[in-house]
Structure formats: C-alpha cells, structure tokens
Amino acid sequence: MSDQIPHPLSPQDCLVALMIAVAASDENMRTAELVKIESTINNLPIFASYDLDRLRIMSQTVFDLFSVEDGLDALFGLIRDNLPETLNETAYALACDVAAADGTLNDRELRLLEEIRYELDIDRLHAAAIERGARARHLTI
C-alpha cells in the first residue's frame, strides 16, 4: 500500500474510498460513476474543506487493496477505524448514489452494497429508504 497515506484517514477520505470501491467493484469504472464521485466532492457540504488531490490517493489505496486477498476486509477495517458512526448512513447513501449513477446495478455492486450495509450496521428500514432515494434521484425517462 502507498506510503503517502497519513493515518488516520479523515472521515471524508473514508467516504471517498467507499464511493470509489463501489465504482470499482465491477472492474469497470464508468464515466457516470466518476462524474458522480467528483460532483459529490465538489458539491456536498461535508467535502467543503476536502483537498481534491486526495481523490487520486484514495483511488490508488482502494485499487491497491482490491488487488490483494482480504483487501475488502482491510478497507472496511480502515473505514471502521476512521469514520464516525454518525456518518455511516451518509456513507451508505453516497455508495448507493455511485452505484445508481450509471443506471444499472450489477451483482457485484449489489453484493458490495450489502456488505457495506452489514459493515456499517445500517438498519434494514433505513437502508431501504436510502436505496429508494438513490433510485428516485437516478431515474431516467
């Protein structure tokens, strides 16, 4: 893993890492997913002070972790250690938005979202509401 990453990760780094993980989960990062991540970082208040250069570092971190056995477990360990619980639902909502950005959800994305729900201890009813909101925001005519 890269030596450039100061530990602990910021809460924003954790949010970005999860968004990247969802986009990369099917080994095919689509333009819509990348645009969604960058737009999210540029527009949401939680990222107001976030250094956009960290996006590249967090991307490389996720790719490095995905290239090793148990890398997903290591990613979730970093998230658990550095993301305040109060941001768990935010993290899940951002992950759902990235997954829905290209208009399709494949099996790998669905499995990763399920794992994120489990790892972040998102209540099933809350998860359903978050998923419904993401679906509503990304519908096309």
PABAFI-548636 format. One record per residue (C-alpha): residue in one letter; x, y, z. Coordinates in Angstrom, 1 decimal, padded with zeros to 4 digits. Layout:
# PABAFI-548636
(r "a"; (X; Y; Z));
...
//
This chain:
# PABAFI-548636
(r "m"; (000.0; 000.0; 000.0));
(r "s"; (001.1; 003.6; -000.7));
(r "d"; (003.3; 005.3; 001.9));
(r "q"; (001.6; 008.6; 001.0));
(r "i"; (-001.5; 008.0; 003.2));
(r "p"; (-001.2; 009.6; 006.6));
(r "h"; (-003.2; 007.6; 009.2));
(r "p"; (-005.7; 008.0; 010.4));
(r "l"; (-007.8; 008.7; 007.3));
(r "s"; (-010.2; 011.7; 007.5));
(r "p"; (-013.9; 010.9; 007.6));
(r "q"; (-014.0; 012.4; 004.1));
(r "d"; (-011.3; 010.0; 002.9));
(r "c"; (-013.4; 007.2; 004.2));
(r "l"; (-016.5; 008.4; 002.3));
(r "v"; (-014.4; 008.8; -000.9));
(r "a"; (-012.9; 005.4; -000.5));
(r "l"; (-016.3; 003.8; -000.3));
(r "m"; (-017.6; 005.6; -003.3));
(r "i"; (-014.5; 004.5; -005.3));
(r "a"; (-014.9; 000.9; -004.0));
(r "v"; (-018.5; 000.8; -005.3));
(r "a"; (-017.4; 002.3; -008.7));
(r "a"; (-014.5; -000.2; -009.0));
(r "s"; (-016.5; -003.2; -007.7));
(r "d"; (-017.4; -004.5; -011.1));
(r "e"; (-013.9; -003.8; -012.5));
(r "n"; (-015.3; -001.3; -014.9));
(r "m"; (-015.5; 002.3; -013.6));
(r "r"; (-017.9; 004.1; -015.8));
(r "t"; (-017.7; 007.8; -016.6));
(r "a"; (-021.1; 008.4; -014.9));
(r "e"; (-019.7; 006.9; -011.7));
(r "l"; (-016.6; 009.0; -011.8));
(r "v"; (-018.6; 012.1; -012.6));
(r "k"; (-020.9; 011.3; -009.6));
(r "i"; (-017.9; 011.0; -007.3));
(r "e"; (-016.3; 014.2; -008.4));
(r "s"; (-019.7; 016.1; -008.4));
(r "t"; (-020.4; 014.8; -004.8));
(r "i"; (-017.0; 016.0; -003.6));
(r "n"; (-017.4; 019.4; -005.3));
(r "n"; (-021.0; 020.0; -004.1));
(r "l"; (-021.7; 018.4; -000.7));
(r "p"; (-021.0; 020.5; 002.4));
(r "i"; (-019.2; 017.6; 004.1));
(r "f"; (-016.5; 017.9; 001.5));
(r "a"; (-016.2; 021.7; 001.7));
(r "s"; (-012.6; 021.6; 003.1));
(r "y"; (-011.6; 018.4; 001.3));
(r "d"; (-008.5; 018.5; -000.9));
(r "l"; (-009.5; 017.1; -004.3));
(r "d"; (-005.9; 015.9; -004.7));
(r "r"; (-006.8; 013.3; -002.0));
(r "l"; (-009.1; 011.7; -004.6));
(r "r"; (-006.2; 010.3; -006.5));
(r "i"; (-004.5; 009.0; -003.4));
(r "m"; (-007.7; 007.3; -002.1));
(r "s"; (-008.3; 005.8; -005.6));
(r "q"; (-004.9; 004.3; -005.5));
(r "t"; (-005.4; 003.0; -002.0));
(r "v"; (-008.7; 001.3; -003.0));
(r "f"; (-007.1; -000.2; -006.1));
(r "d"; (-004.1; -001.5; -004.1));
(r "l"; (-006.4; -003.1; -001.5));
(r "f"; (-008.6; -004.7; -004.2));
(r "s"; (-005.5; -006.3; -005.7));
(r "v"; (-004.7; -008.3; -002.6));
(r "e"; (-006.5; -011.1; -000.8));
(r "d"; (-008.7; -009.8; 002.0));
(r "g"; (-008.3; -006.3; 000.7));
(r "l"; (-012.0; -005.6; 001.1));
(r "d"; (-011.8; -006.6; 004.8));
(r "a"; (-008.8; -004.3; 005.1));
(r "l"; (-010.8; -001.4; 003.5));
(r "f"; (-013.6; -002.0; 005.9));
(r "g"; (-011.2; -002.0; 008.8));
(r "l"; (-009.9; 001.4; 007.7));
(r "i"; (-013.5; 002.7; 007.5));
(r "r"; (-014.4; 001.3; 010.9));
(r "d"; (-011.3; 002.9; 012.5));
(r "n"; (-011.7; 006.3; 010.9));
(r "l"; (-015.4; 007.0; 010.0));
(r "p"; (-017.5; 008.3; 012.9));
(r "e"; (-020.7; 006.2; 013.3));
(r "t"; (-022.7; 009.4; 012.8));
(r "l"; (-021.6; 009.3; 009.1));
(r "n"; (-022.5; 005.6; 008.4));
(r "e"; (-025.8; 006.4; 006.8));
(r "t"; (-024.2; 009.2; 004.8));
(r "a"; (-021.5; 006.7; 003.6));
(r "y"; (-024.2; 004.3; 002.6));
(r "a"; (-026.2; 007.0; 000.8));
(r "l"; (-023.1; 008.1; -001.2));
(r "a"; (-022.3; 004.5; -002.1));
(r "c"; (-025.9; 003.9; -003.3));
(r "d"; (-025.7; 007.1; -005.4));
(r "v"; (-022.5; 006.0; -007.1));
(r "a"; (-023.9; 002.5; -007.8));
(r "a"; (-027.1; 004.0; -009.3));
(r "a"; (-025.2; 006.7; -011.3));
(r "d"; (-024.8; 004.7; -014.5));
(r "g"; (-028.5; 003.5; -014.4));
(r "t"; (-027.7; -000.2; -013.7));
(r "l"; (-026.8; -002.2; -010.7));
(r "n"; (-024.9; -005.4; -011.3));
(r "d"; (-024.5; -008.4; -009.0));
(r "r"; (-021.0; -007.2; -007.8));
(r "e"; (-022.3; -003.8; -006.9));
(r "l"; (-025.3; -005.2; -005.1));
(r "r"; (-023.1; -007.6; -003.1));
(r "l"; (-020.8; -004.8; -002.1));
(r "l"; (-023.7; -002.6; -001.1));
(r "e"; (-025.0; -005.5; 001.0));
(r "e"; (-021.5; -005.8; 002.6));
(r "i"; (-021.4; -002.1; 003.3));
(r "r"; (-024.9; -002.2; 004.9));
(r "y"; (-023.6; -005.0; 007.2));
(r "e"; (-020.2; -003.5; 008.0));
(r "l"; (-021.7; -000.1; 008.8));
(r "d"; (-024.6; -001.6; 010.7));
(r "i"; (-027.2; 000.2; 008.7));
(r "d"; (-030.7; -000.7; 009.9));
(r "r"; (-032.7; -002.5; 007.2));
(r "l"; (-035.5; 000.0; 007.1));
(r "h"; (-033.1; 002.9; 006.9));
(r "a"; (-031.2; 001.2; 004.1));
(r "a"; (-034.4; 000.7; 002.2));
(r "a"; (-035.2; 004.4; 002.4));
(r "i"; (-031.7; 005.3; 001.4));
(r "e"; (-031.8; 002.9; -001.6));
(r "r"; (-035.2; 004.3; -002.6));
(r "g"; (-033.9; 007.8; -002.6));
(r "a"; (-030.9; 006.9; -004.7));
(r "r"; (-033.3; 005.1; -007.2));
(r "a"; (-035.5; 008.2; -007.3));
(r "r"; (-032.6; 010.6; -007.9));
(r "h"; (-031.2; 008.5; -010.8));
(r "l"; (-034.3; 007.6; -012.8));
(r "t"; (-034.4; 008.4; -016.4));
(r "i"; (-037.4; 008.9; -018.7));
//
